[in-house]
Amino acid sequence: MANAFRASLESGAFTVTAEVGPPRGADPGAIARKLSVLGDWVTAVNVTDNQSAVVRMSSWAGSLLAHAAGATPIMQLTCRDRNRIALQSDLLGAAALGLPNVLVMTGDHPKFGDHPDAKPVFDLDSVQVLWMARSMRDHKRLLSGKPLSTPPDWFLGAVENPFAPPTAFRAARLAKKVAAGAQFVQTQYVFDVLAFRRWLAQVADLGVLERCHILAGVGPILSPRALDHLQHRVAGVFVPADVARRLLGVPAAEFTAAGLRLCAETIAELSELPGLSGVHVMSPGNEHRVPEILELAGLGPARPAKAETGAIRAR
Amino acid sequence: MSTESDAGSRPVSLAAAVGPAAPAGPQPVSPKVSPRSMYRVHHLLEPNAGYRRLAGWLERRPVLSRLFTGAERRVKKELFGCRMCGQCALPVTGYACPMTCPKQLRNGPCGGVGADGSCEVYPDSRCVWLVAFERAESEGRTADLTLLQRPIDQRRWESSSWVSYWQGRDEDLVIRAVE
């Protein structure tokens, strides 16, 4: 089965992905509705795995629905809710369902979610899962050493936060994930392009760029409340003071427009960085803004042949 | 990585109803001893024929074994907040215990470390991996942190990691190159 996401990265095209959170409920149409506003502007969509430790439809089911709606899903898989048996089983299931793109992450602690009374699993960490998945694919072996009948064909991803302490260790930590098996990486929100460039240079020095595609995480801040939320309530997100000042400096009625512009400028700046493979746009609850931001940033739709329909559907 | 706020419709949990719960699960612990002294002590504990014999001898004697394991627990709990996973990572983590990380990460910090170095789950504590990095860096040992740590054997909780170490059971716990 053709994997548009992998093909785009391997072609060297600047690749755009977006985030789609499954619904809190069993509505099978919710994913398709979110996808329809994205149109053809993105190459692939991340389907989140109970993001923020809040219960949602499972990421494999959401990915399957996204796939059925014509999108290329990237299935997120966290270590929070599964031991090594469930992780391997879900990975095999994803491969069998035609969902080769898997993004492995540790996952938010249950303390932050809607079930703080839940038992956190964390049997393996994300590096160990990447390593395990790679061995399953390349050596046809389960973690136990038992052979696999049909080996899966995963395209494995990881996440990294270039801005969180110890910043001097973050590039090496990514190199470790790549050594374990990561073929692409999506980062935490980038609001400080200069710091991101420094990290990217360190990553390049470690020889990671030859073996792994890097997509910078971006997203618009559309209201003073969203700014406050990102600054104070989301662990690991760093909004520099000058960015906050710029947004708070405009009249309240223009905040949203300024937020969209800022995000577009960040994307435009990032797209000039040599060695960067693309951007991952996170705009939860505001997916309909994504085409607008990409257009402002000067990026065309991901599939130019269908650009018109995509653009029209987006509006 | 979410910006979605679910607080408004969050069901009230028992913990919220009765006030802050007692900490459940691991909490980051900063070691009480310098990394330099620990690297020195480590040399004294390195496996040799004598230790191997001692370990084998202990394992055949349940009562002594229990006493020995209890002594190990007391020492390591006091110094590192040891939780007795039985597969000690301390020599390659700057002697800061990764099993005190609330996510029990064996291969480095998560992405939620605060700008001030605080743990995202327990903001009053420093991230144990940040502590590990600083301790390893001070001794020129940051390369240790790039080693791949295999998944632990969950059956070995409460067993003596010293005995296992002397018996050579931890030899593939950490690997330098991915096969």
Interface residues (C-beta under 8 A of the other chain):
Chain A: E19 G21 T48 Q51 S52 V54 C79 R80 R84 T106 G107 D108 H109 K111 F112 G113 D114 H115 P116 D117 P120 F122 D123 L124 D125 S126 V127 Q128 W131 M132 R134 H139 L143 V159 E160 N161 A164 P165 P166 A168 F169 A172 R173 A175 K176 A179 A180 G181 Q188 Y189 G217 G219 A226 H229 L230 R233 V234 A235 G236 V237 F238 M282 P284 G285
Chain B: M1 S2 T3 E4 S5 D6 R10 P11 S13 L14 A15 A16 G25 P102 K103 Q104 L105 R106 N107 G108 P109 C110 G111 G112 V113 G114 A115 G117 E120 V121 C127 W129 L130 F133 E134 E137 T142 L145 T146 L148 Q149 R150 P151 Q154 V178 E179
